[in-house]
Amino acid sequence: MKPAMILAIALIIVAACFVAGFSLMQGGNTTHMISGTQELALNAQDLQQLGMTSNADCQTEEQTSYSSQQVQYSFCNYTISSLNDTEVILQLQKFTNIEDLNGSYQYGSLHLYSIEGLISENVYGDQSRFRVNNVNDYGGEFNEPGVYYYHLWICKDLYLIHITSGGRSQEAGEYVTRIGQQILSKFG
């Protein structure tokens, strides 16, 4: 019985090595797959290229429950120094299925917002929405005059990317879109 068990284990190891070696050989022909929200966060090189600084390390939470619709959530806080220290918040979510992603996107990007602040749709892929705050948004009458809140939502694979800026500079909208493009470039 021992020789049969040793042979079975040896065959399993050889098969595993073959599959791993084959996967490595094919690596040059495949695109990089993002496996978590941390990989989408802006790194030091991204921040330098965008002219931004990080206020703290990104916070990431992982769900351990099998029934959870959201597997990972990352929250990052950045500053655009050249725009009077305009704040930028990056929220990255990874979902277990497309239905949960779509439901969260639709609720988050439409809930409480008027059509008047909409700048573009589907420019950054299907289901992208870019907007700025408007007095007709729910509670918009309480926004401080001259403060702009830009929002960009992007769905990519099972990820929901939400970039928000807040500050007195209208130019922040351009930074928000550049951040979105930088994150999308990480998908390969």
C-alpha positions in Angstrom: 0.0 0.0 0.0 2.9 2.4 0.7 4.4 2.3 -2.8 1.0 3.1 -4.3 0.4 6.0 -2.0 3.9 7.4 -2.7 3.4 7.0 -6.4 0.0 8.9 -6.2 1.6 11.7 -4.2 4.5 11.9 -6.7 2.1 12.1 -9.7 0.2 14.9 -8.0 3.4 16.9 -7.4 4.6 16.3 -11.0 1.2 17.4 -12.3 1.1 20.5 -10.1 4.6 21.5 -11.3 3.6 21.0 -14.9 0.6 23.2 -14.6 2.6 25.9 -12.7 5.4 25.8 -15.3 2.9 26.0 -18.2 1.2 29.0 -16.5 4.5 30.8 -16.1 5.4 30.1 -19.8 2.1 31.6 -20.9 2.6 34.7 -18.6 4.0 36.8 -21.5 0.8 36.4 -23.4 -1.7 37.1 -20.7 -2.8 40.4 -19.1 -2.2 41.2 -15.5 -5.2 40.3 -13.4 -6.0 42.6 -10.5 -6.8 40.4 -7.5 -7.6 43.0 -4.9 -8.4 46.6 -4.2 -5.0 47.4 -2.8 -3.5 46.9 -6.3 -5.7 49.6 -7.7 -4.8 52.2 -5.1 -2.4 55.0 -6.2 1.3 54.1 -5.5 4.1 56.6 -5.0 4.9 56.7 -8.7 1.2 57.4 -9.6 1.0 60.2 -7.0 4.2 61.8 -8.3 2.9 61.6 -11.9 -0.5 63.1 -10.9 1.1 65.8 -8.6 -0.6 64.6 -5.5 0.3 63.4 -2.0 -1.1 60.7 0.2 -2.5 61.7 3.6 -2.2 58.2 5.1 -2.0 54.6 4.1 -5.1 53.2 2.4 -7.3 51.3 4.7 -8.5 47.9 3.4 -11.1 45.7 4.8 -11.8 42.1 3.7 -15.0 40.2 4.2 -14.7 36.7 5.5 -18.3 35.7 5.3 -19.2 33.6 2.3 -22.6 35.3 2.0 -21.1 38.8 1.7 -21.6 40.6 -1.6 -18.5 42.7 -1.2 -15.2 40.9 -0.8 -12.9 43.9 -0.3 -13.2 47.6 0.4 -10.3 50.1 0.3 -10.5 53.8 1.4 -7.7 56.2 0.4 -7.2 59.9 1.1 -5.1 62.2 -1.1 -4.3 65.9 -1.5 -3.8 67.9 -4.6 -1.3 70.5 -3.3 -1.3 72.7 -6.4 -5.1 73.2 -6.0 -5.1 74.8 -2.6 -4.9 71.4 -0.9 -8.0 70.0 -2.5 -8.9 66.7 -0.9 -9.5 63.5 -2.9 -11.1 60.4 -1.6 -10.7 57.1 -3.4 -13.1 54.2 -2.6 -12.4 50.8 -4.2 -14.8 47.9 -3.9 -14.6 44.4 -5.2 -17.7 42.3 -5.4 -18.4 38.6 -5.7 -20.8 38.9 -8.6 -21.9 41.4 -11.3 -25.4 41.7 -10.0 -24.2 43.0 -6.6 -21.8 45.3 -8.3 -24.5 46.8 -10.6 -26.9 47.3 -7.8 -24.3 49.1 -5.7 -23.2 51.3 -8.6 -26.8 52.3 -9.6 -27.7 53.1 -6.0 -24.5 55.0 -5.2 -24.2 57.0 -8.5 -27.9 58.0 -8.8 -29.1 58.1 -5.3 -29.7 61.7 -4.1 -28.2 63.4 -7.2 -30.0 65.6 -9.8 -29.4 65.3 -13.5 -28.1 68.9 -13.7 -24.7 68.0 -12.2 -24.1 65.2 -14.7 -21.0 65.9 -16.8 -20.6 62.6 -18.7 -21.7 58.9 -18.8 -19.9 55.9 -20.2 -16.8 57.9 -21.2 -14.5 55.8 -18.9 -16.1 52.5 -19.9 -19.6 51.1 -19.6 -21.3 52.3 -16.4 -19.1 55.2 -15.7 -20.6 58.4 -14.5 -18.9 61.8 -13.9 -20.7 64.6 -12.1 -20.3 67.7 -10.0 -22.5 68.9 -7.1 -25.5 70.9 -8.0 -28.0 73.0 -5.9 -30.8 70.6 -7.1 -29.1 67.6 -5.5 -30.7 66.3 -2.4 -29.4 68.7 0.3 -27.6 70.7 -2.4 -29.0 73.9 -1.1 -26.8 73.5 2.0 -23.5 73.2 0.1 -21.2 76.1 0.7 -21.0 78.4 -2.4 -17.8 78.0 -4.4 -17.0 74.5 -3.1 -17.0 71.8 -5.8 -17.5 68.1 -5.2 -16.6 66.0 -8.2 -17.6 62.3 -8.4 -16.4 59.7 -10.8 -17.8 56.2 -10.7 -16.3 53.5 -12.8 -17.2 49.8 -13.0 -14.5 47.4 -14.3 -14.7 43.7 -14.0 -16.0 43.1 -10.5 -14.7 46.4 -9.2 -16.5 49.7 -8.4 -14.2 52.7 -8.4 -15.5 55.9 -6.8 -13.3 59.0 -6.8 -14.5 62.1 -5.0 -12.8 65.5 -4.7 -13.9 68.5 -2.5 -12.5 72.0 -2.6 -12.7 75.4 -4.1 -11.0 74.6 -7.4 -13.0 73.8 -10.5 -9.8 72.3 -12.0 -10.1 69.4 -9.5 -12.5 67.7 -12.0 -9.5 67.2 -14.4 -7.5 65.5 -11.6 -10.4 63.2 -10.8 -10.6 62.0 -14.4 -6.8 61.6 -14.6 -7.0 59.5 -11.4 -9.7 57.3 -13.0 -7.6 56.8 -16.2 -4.5 56.0 -14.1 -6.5 53.3 -12.1 -8.0 51.9 -15.3 -4.4 51.5 -16.8 -3.6 49.1 -14.0 -6.0 46.5 -15.5 -3.6 46.0 -18.4 
